[in-house]
Every structure is written in structure tokens, then in C-alpha cells.
Amino acid sequence: MADLLLSPKYQAFLRSSAPVEFLEGTTAAGKTTVGLFKFMLQVARSGKKLHILSGLDLGTIEKNIIAKELGILDDFGDLVRYWPKGHGAYALPHMEFITSSGIKIIYVLGYDNKSRWKKALGGQYGCVYIDEINIADMEYVREVSMRCDYLMATLNPDDPGLPVYSEYIDHSRPLPEWEKETPQEIRAQLTKEPKPGWVHWFFSFEHNLGLTQEKKEQIIRNVPKGTKLYKNKILGLRGRATGLVFDLQDSSLIEEAQARDFQYLFFSAGVDTSYSQKSADTFSFVFSGITLCRKIITMDVKAYNNSEMKKPLTPSDIPPLLEQFLEVNRERWGFARDVFIDSADQATILECQKYQRMKGSIYRFLPAWKKTKIIDRINLQAGWMARGDYLVLKEHCKPLVDELNLYSWKEDKYEPEDANDHCINASQYAWLPFKDKIGRIP
């Protein structure tokens, strides 16, 4: 058996005790390798004789679970015998696992074969493992999950509209000590009524100590950016989108020194807000400059999220935070007198205008110009990006860069998803009044 290298999070996973555990995360994160090891330990501890190991089909289970390096046969050697055609009193494919409390029987079931798994689901089982539960037959998931003492399931993030999320996965929660390692986008979706003891684990490339940097880079290179596959398996985020809205190239990301080589015609700021404490949506402040050579350059971005704050922000909290942001950038770049705030958020606009009257602010807080439809904004911005007229300072604008790498089209409609867009919206509010001064003149 090869050495099984374990990160601190995987060590915590092996030590934890829970009736139901979901392992969600990127590809090549080690979920199956370490999950199987724990599953077999759970089988050994169980007081029941019968257990279930399931995946897409028998061939896939044999290749990716039973016979692979650091798979069950590699981990447990002579303690396990696999009978693909059944053996003795057990006609279905199964493994015999020799433990200190006797031989345990682990049925091997492909959820693609309904007639076969229905034969197995007549009794109660100790432990059940479901590989890639996101693509499993939901009838199988419902049937098998109510017949076991312990359930473990793995998956790469997928379409959040799948019933497996609402019926099972979104009822689980990360353990408090690992909560911050779960992407906020996924935490924001774990909103169904929590089930006692149901634990959600998120694992990424960083948790797989057996994965070399070279192999990680190769995996990332081999998956096309802008695809659903990239979003789900490389970024480790759920999404029903078929592709990214924007194709952000490295040429669009510049250093501060490069931005200072331009002469500026206007500076402008945009604000988008969200006061939700249960989502990944953010308050986004964006500061941009329009150059004499007709480029739009985003110099600074500040994002807040109420779900991560002990004292959530309210509309009255925004004006001083916003003015501080504007003053920092006035000193660094120049004066953006007009600040454009999402016109749908009248409460924040009124608080900012009240602040201006009472404090004598030099800034004007105005409703955003939103007559340009979202699809037309996207079309303008995509054209500027393709021609090198849309630039972003990468060291100061990470929240915007992250959104540009996530913002996706819906799969069932010709429109973008309503997510990963608050910094993008704020940046658009900043340039919308000046759109005729950006980009090449036809």
C-alpha cells in the first residue's frame, strides 16, 4: 500500500463522528481516497453485517474505488475479497471484509441498474457509501439513505437546482472550525433546515497532500476556462451555467505602475448593495478612471458581506465607509465627484444624501443610470475587454477579478445568473454615464 498523506482537515475528518457526511469539492481533492478509508473503518466498527458501496456502475466502481491505487484492495489487502459475480449465500456483487468482529458483507451496487439495486434494498444496513451522489438516481438515494445507520456521499459541485441538494446536501453544515474553508458561495446555499449531526465537508486541491504542484497545474490547464466543468471541478463552485459571461485574459489585468502611465479624463465610482445575512452577495464599492485614450480602468474595489460580519451593516453605515473609500482613492488617483448607487436601493441613496447635507460632503450621491439593459452592458464590456479597452488593477481589485472569473450564463435561459455580480454591477454603474467615451470610435 502506498502512503496515505493526510492534511489537518482530512485528519479531522477521519476523527469526526457523524451519522451523515457529504464530501463536496474540486476534482483531485482526495475525497474518494480518504472517504473510502473512513467508510471501511466505519464498516469495521458497525454492529451490522450488511453494508453498501455504490457508484455509477460496476465498471466505474471497480476502476475508481475498488482496484485503484489507494483504493479498497490497496488499503486493506488480504482483509478484503471482491466477488464481482456474487459468492456463496450472496448472489449480488459484494466484498467480504475481515474485521475483529467477524466478516462484513459490502454489496457493490451501480445506481444505473435499478433492477439489481432494488433486489438489495430489502433490509437494513450499517454503512452506505454513494460515489458522485449528484449524478445518482434519486429514487436510489431516497431508498438507500433511509435504510442505514451511517451515510457517506461524495460529489463535485453541480447544478444547485438538483433535487439532491434540496433534499439532502443543503440540510448539512460544516463543522464550526472548518466553516471558513468552505467557499462562501456554497455556505450561502446550505440553507435548508439543518438535520442533527449531518456534516458538510469541502475539500480542494490544497487538502490533497499527495497531489504535486505539477499535477495540479496540469489538471487546471486541461479544463477549458469558461466552462461549467471548470467552474464545478476546478473552482469547486456549484453552478447550472453553461459558461462564463466574460473571458478575462491576463492582458486585462495590469499593475498600478502601468495604470499611472495613462492620462485621465474622468474618475467615477459605483456602489451595489446587499444587506442579506444569508447569502454570498456583497456591498461593493468600485473606483474607476476613464483615460484620454478611451480606456476604462478599475483601480480599486472594496467588498463587504453581512453574513461574515458580527455586526451587520445597515444603510446608515454605508456613507462613512463609502466616503473613506472615496478619499483614499482621491489621494491616490483623483477626484470622483459623482458616485452612482444602485437606483433600486433607495434607502442607501437617501442615507448618503442625508450624510452629504449634514456633513457637507464634496461628493454627490446619485442613482445609477440603469436604462442600458444588462445584456447591452455585457455586450459593451465584452467588446472593450476583447480590444484591450477594459483594464483592472489586479492587486487592488481581487473581488472584481473573482466575479469576472465566475459570472455565468444560465443554462435554461439566455441571460446571466443572478449571482457573482455585485462588483461587476458597481463597476458598470461607474462607467455607464461615460460609456460614449470608452472604446474605439467606429
C-alpha positions in Angstrom: 0.0 0.0 0.0 1.3 3.5 -0.9 1.5 6.1 1.9 -1.8 8.0 2.5 -0.7 11.6 3.2 -3.3 13.5 5.2 -3.8 17.2 5.6 -5.0 18.5 9.0 -8.5 18.8 7.6 -8.5 15.2 6.5 -7.2 14.1 9.8 -10.1 15.9 11.5 -12.5 14.2 9.0 -11.2 10.8 10.0 -11.6 11.6 13.7 -15.1 13.1 13.4 -18.2 11.1 14.2 -21.5 11.9 12.4 -24.4 9.8 11.1 -24.3 11.6 7.6 -21.4 13.2 5.9 -21.2 14.8 2.4 -17.8 15.4 0.8 -18.1 18.2 -1.8 -15.3 19.9 -3.6 -12.9 20.2 -6.5 -11.7 17.3 -8.6 -8.5 15.6 -7.4 -9.1 16.8 -3.8 -8.7 13.3 -2.4 -12.4 13.0 -1.4 -12.8 9.4 -2.7 -9.4 8.2 -1.5 -9.8 9.3 2.1 -13.6 8.9 2.2 -13.3 5.2 1.3 -10.7 4.6 4.0 -13.0 6.1 6.6 -16.0 4.2 5.2 -14.2 0.9 5.7 -13.3 1.8 9.2 -17.0 2.7 9.9 -18.0 -0.7 8.4 -15.5 -2.4 10.8 -17.0 -0.6 13.8 -20.6 -1.2 12.8 -22.7 -3.8 14.7 -24.4 -4.8 11.4 -23.1 -7.4 8.9 -24.5 -5.9 5.7 -23.3 -2.7 4.1 -23.5 -1.0 0.7 -20.9 0.6 -1.6 -22.4 2.3 -4.6 -21.4 4.3 -7.7 -22.4 4.9 -11.3 -21.9 1.3 -12.5 -19.9 -1.8 -11.6 -17.1 -1.0 -14.0 -16.7 2.5 -12.7 -16.7 1.3 -9.1 -14.1 -1.4 -9.8 -11.8 1.0 -11.6 -12.2 4.1 -9.4 -12.9 2.7 -6.0 -12.0 -1.0 -5.5 -8.9 -1.6 -7.6 -7.3 1.9 -7.9 -4.1 2.9 -6.2 -5.1 3.8 -2.6 -8.4 2.1 -3.3 -10.0 -0.6 -1.1 -7.9 -3.5 -2.2 -4.7 -1.4 -2.0 -5.6 -0.1 1.5 -6.9 -3.3 3.1 -5.1 -6.1 1.1 -5.9 -9.6 2.2 -8.6 -8.4 4.6 -10.9 -7.9 1.6 -12.1 -10.2 -1.1 -14.1 -9.0 -4.0 -16.7 -11.2 -5.7 -18.0 -9.4 -8.8 -20.4 -12.2 -9.7 -21.5 -13.0 -6.2 -20.4 -15.8 -4.0 -22.0 -18.4 -1.7 -25.2 -17.1 0.0 -24.8 -13.6 -1.6 -25.7 -13.6 -5.3 -25.1 -9.9 -5.8 -21.6 -8.4 -6.4 -20.0 -7.9 -3.0 -16.9 -7.7 -0.9 -16.1 -9.8 2.1 -14.2 -7.7 4.7 -12.5 -9.5 7.6 -12.8 -7.4 10.8 -12.2 -8.0 14.5 -15.9 -8.6 14.9 -16.3 -11.0 12.1 -16.7 -10.9 8.3 -18.7 -8.0 7.0 -20.5 -8.1 3.6 -20.4 -5.0 1.5 -22.8 -5.1 -1.5 -21.4 -3.3 -4.6 -24.2 -1.6 -6.4 -24.4 0.5 -9.6 -27.2 3.0 -9.3 -27.6 2.7 -13.1 -29.0 -0.8 -12.6 -32.4 -0.3 -10.9 -33.4 -4.0 -11.1 -30.2 -5.0 -9.3 -30.2 -2.4 -6.6 -33.9 -3.0 -5.9 -33.0 -6.6 -5.1 -30.6 -5.4 -2.4 -32.8 -2.9 -0.7 -35.0 -5.2 1.3 -33.4 -4.8 4.7 -31.4 -2.5 7.0 -27.7 -1.8 6.5 -24.9 -0.5 8.7 -23.0 1.8 6.4 -23.7 3.2 2.9 -21.3 5.0 0.6 -22.6 6.8 -2.5 -20.0 8.0 -5.0 -20.9 11.1 -7.0 -24.3 11.5 -5.4 -25.0 14.4 -7.7 -25.5 12.1 -10.7 -27.1 9.3 -8.7 -30.7 8.0 -9.4 -32.7 10.0 -6.8 -35.0 7.0 -6.2 -32.0 5.0 -5.2 -30.7 7.8 -2.9 -34.1 8.1 -1.2 -34.4 4.3 -0.8 -30.9 3.6 0.5 -30.5 6.6 2.8 -33.4 5.6 5.0 -32.0 2.0 5.4 -28.6 2.8 7.0 -27.0 3.9 10.3 -24.3 5.8 8.6 -24.2 7.5 5.2 -21.3 9.0 3.3 -21.5 10.6 -0.1 -19.0 12.4 -2.4 -19.6 14.9 -5.2 -18.1 17.6 -7.2 -20.3 20.8 -7.1 -23.0 20.7 -9.7 -26.3 22.4 -10.6 -27.8 23.8 -7.3 -31.2 23.1 -8.6 -30.7 19.3 -8.5 -33.1 17.7 -6.0 -30.2 16.0 -4.2 -29.2 19.4 -2.9 -32.6 20.5 -1.5 -33.5 17.0 -0.2 -30.1 16.1 1.3 -26.9 18.1 1.0 -28.2 21.5 1.9 -29.5 20.1 5.2 -25.9 19.6 6.3 -23.5 22.1 7.8 -19.7 22.5 8.1 -18.2 22.0 11.5 -17.6 25.4 13.1 -13.8 25.0 13.0 -13.8 24.4 9.2 -16.6 26.7 8.2 -14.4 29.4 6.7 -12.7 26.9 4.5 -16.0 26.3 2.7 -16.5 28.8 -0.1 -19.0 31.5 0.9 -20.9 30.7 -2.3 -21.5 27.2 -1.1 -22.1 28.2 2.5 -24.8 30.6 1.3 -26.6 27.6 -0.3 -26.6 25.3 2.8 -29.8 26.9 3.9 -32.3 24.0 4.3 -33.4 23.1 7.8 -30.3 21.5 9.4 -30.6 17.8 10.2 -29.0 16.8 13.6 -25.4 15.6 13.1 -25.4 16.0 9.3 -21.9 17.3 8.3 -20.8 19.0 5.1 -17.1 18.8 4.2 -15.5 20.9 1.5 -12.1 19.7 0.1 -10.0 21.3 -2.6 -6.6 20.7 -4.2 -4.9 22.2 -1.2 -6.2 19.4 1.1 -4.7 16.6 -1.1 -1.1 16.4 0.1 -0.4 13.6 -2.4 -1.1 15.9 -5.4 2.1 17.5 -6.7 2.1 21.2 -7.9 2.9 20.0 -11.4 0.0 17.6 -11.5 -2.4 20.2 -10.1 -1.3 22.7 -12.8 -1.7 20.1 -15.5 -5.3 19.3 -14.3 -6.2 23.0 -14.4 -4.6 23.5 -17.8 -6.6 20.6 -19.3 -10.0 22.0 -18.4 -11.2 24.9 -20.6 -11.9 28.1 -18.7 -15.4 29.5 -19.0 -17.0 26.0 -19.0 -19.3 24.5 -16.4 -16.7 21.8 -15.9 -14.1 24.4 -14.9 -16.5 26.2 -12.5 -17.6 22.9 -10.8 -14.4 20.8 -10.8 -11.6 23.4 -10.7 -13.1 26.3 -8.8 -15.2 24.0 -6.7 -18.4 26.0 -7.0 -21.9 25.0 -7.8 -23.5 26.3 -11.0 -26.1 25.5 -13.5 -24.4 27.9 -16.0 -23.1 26.6 -19.3 -20.2 29.1 -19.5 -18.7 32.3 -18.2 -20.1 35.6 -19.3 -16.7 37.3 -19.6 -13.4 35.9 -21.0 -11.0 37.6 -18.6 -7.5 37.4 -20.1 -4.2 38.2 -18.3 -3.8 41.1 -20.7 -6.7 42.8 -19.0 -5.0 42.7 -15.6 -2.4 45.4 -15.0 -0.1 46.7 -12.2 -0.6 50.1 -10.6 2.6 51.4 -12.3 1.1 50.7 -15.7 -2.1 52.5 -14.8 -0.1 55.6 -13.9 1.2 55.8 -17.4 -2.2 57.0 -18.6 -3.8 60.4 -18.6 -7.3 60.5 -17.1 -10.4 62.4 -18.3 -12.8 61.4 -15.5 -12.9 59.4 -12.3 -16.1 57.7 -11.2 -17.4 55.4 -8.5 -20.2 52.9 -8.4 -21.9 51.2 -5.5 -24.0 48.0 -5.4 -25.5 46.8 -2.1 -27.0 43.7 -0.5 -28.0 43.5 3.2 -28.7 39.8 3.2 -27.0 37.9 6.1 -27.7 34.5 4.4 -26.0 34.9 1.0 -22.7 35.5 -0.7 -24.0 38.8 -2.0 -21.8 41.8 -1.2 -21.7 45.6 -0.7 -19.4 46.6 -3.5 -17.6 49.9 -3.9 -15.7 50.4 -7.2 -13.4 53.3 -8.2 -12.6 53.7 -11.9 -10.9 56.1 -14.3 -11.6 56.9 -18.0 -8.5 57.7 -19.9 -7.9 60.2 -22.7 -7.2 57.3 -25.0 -10.7 55.9 -24.2 -10.0 53.1 -21.8 -11.8 52.2 -18.6 -9.5 51.2 -15.8 -10.8 49.9 -12.5 -8.3 51.0 -9.8 -9.9 49.9 -6.5 -12.7 47.6 -5.2 -14.0 47.2 -1.6 -16.5 44.4 -0.8 -18.3 43.6 2.4 -20.5 40.6 3.2 -23.1 40.8 6.0 -23.0 37.0 6.5 -19.3 37.3 7.6 -19.8 40.3 9.9 -20.6 40.1 13.6 -22.4 43.5 13.3 -24.2 43.5 10.0 -24.1 46.7 8.0 -27.3 48.8 7.6 -28.0 51.7 5.2 -26.8 54.3 7.7 -23.4 52.6 8.0 -22.6 53.0 4.3 -21.9 56.7 3.9 -18.9 57.0 6.2 -17.4 53.7 4.8 -18.0 54.9 1.2 -16.5 58.4 1.9 -13.4 56.8 3.4 -13.1 54.6 0.3 -13.5 57.7 -2.0 -11.0 59.8 0.0 -8.3 57.1 -0.2 -8.7 56.9 -4.0 -8.9 60.7 -4.3 -5.4 60.9 -2.7 -4.2 58.0 -4.8 -5.7 58.8 -8.2 -8.1 61.8 -8.4 -11.5 63.2 -7.5 -14.6 61.2 -8.5 -17.3 63.8 -7.5 -20.2 61.7 -8.7 -20.9 58.4 -7.0 -23.6 56.2 -8.7 -25.5 53.9 -6.4 -27.9 51.1 -7.4 -31.2 53.0 -8.1 -33.2 50.1 -6.6 -31.7 50.8 -3.2 -33.4 54.0 -2.3 -32.6 53.5 1.4 -28.9 53.7 0.9 -29.2 56.6 -1.6 -31.3 58.6 0.9 -28.8 57.9 3.8 -25.9 59.0 1.6 -27.7 62.2 0.6 -28.6 62.9 4.2 -25.0 62.4 5.2 -24.0 64.9 2.4 -26.4 67.5 3.8 -25.3 67.0 7.4 -21.6 66.7 6.9 -21.1 68.9 3.9 -19.5 66.2 1.8 -17.8 67.1 -1.5 -19.4 64.0 -3.2 -22.7 63.8 -4.9 -24.6 60.5 -4.4 -26.7 59.8 -7.4 -29.0 56.9 -8.6 -27.2 54.7 -11.1 -28.1 55.1 -14.8 -29.7 51.8 -15.5 -31.6 52.4 -18.7 -28.9 50.4 -20.5 -30.1 46.8 -20.2 -27.9 44.2 -18.6 -27.3 42.3 -21.9 -26.3 45.6 -23.5 -23.9 46.4 -20.7 -22.4 42.9 -21.1 -22.0 43.4 -24.8 -20.2 46.7 -24.3 -17.9 45.4 -21.6 -17.1 42.2 -23.5 -16.1 44.3 -26.6 -13.9 46.5 -24.6 -12.2 43.5 -23.0 -11.6 41.9 -26.3 -9.9 45.1 -27.7 -7.9 45.9 -24.6 -10.0 48.9 -23.6 -11.2 47.4 -20.2 -8.4 47.1 -17.7 -8.3 46.1 -14.0 -5.6 46.6 -11.3 -5.1 43.1 -10.1 -3.5 44.0 -6.8 -6.4 46.2 -5.6 -9.4 44.6 -7.3 -9.5 40.9 -6.3 -13.2 40.8 -5.6 -14.0 42.1 -9.1 -11.5 39.7 -10.7 -13.1 36.8 -8.8 -16.5 37.7 -10.1 -15.3 38.1 -13.7 -14.0 34.6 -13.4 -17.3 33.2 -12.0 -20.2 35.3 -13.5 -22.0 32.8 -15.8 -24.9 32.3 -18.2 -28.0 30.4 -17.0 -28.4 27.0 -18.6 -32.2 27.3 -19.2 -32.4 31.0 -20.3 -30.4 33.4 -22.5 -29.5 35.6 -19.5 -26.8 35.8 -16.9 -27.2 34.2 -13.5 -28.3 36.5 -10.6 -25.1 35.8 -8.6 -21.4 36.7 -8.6 -22.2 40.1 -10.0 -22.2 42.8 -7.3 -18.7 44.2 -8.1 -19.5 43.8 -11.8 -22.7 45.8 -11.3 -21.0 48.5 -9.3 -18.2 48.8 -11.9 -20.9 49.2 -14.6 -22.7 51.9 -12.6 -19.3 53.8 -12.6 -18.8 53.7 -16.3 -22.4 53.8 -17.6 -22.6 57.7 -17.6 -19.3 57.8 -19.6 -19.9 54.8 -22.0 -19.7 57.0 -25.1 -16.1 58.0 -24.1 -14.9 54.4 -23.8 -13.7 52.1 -26.6 -12.7 52.7 -30.1 -14.7 55.1 -32.3 -16.2 53.2 -35.3 
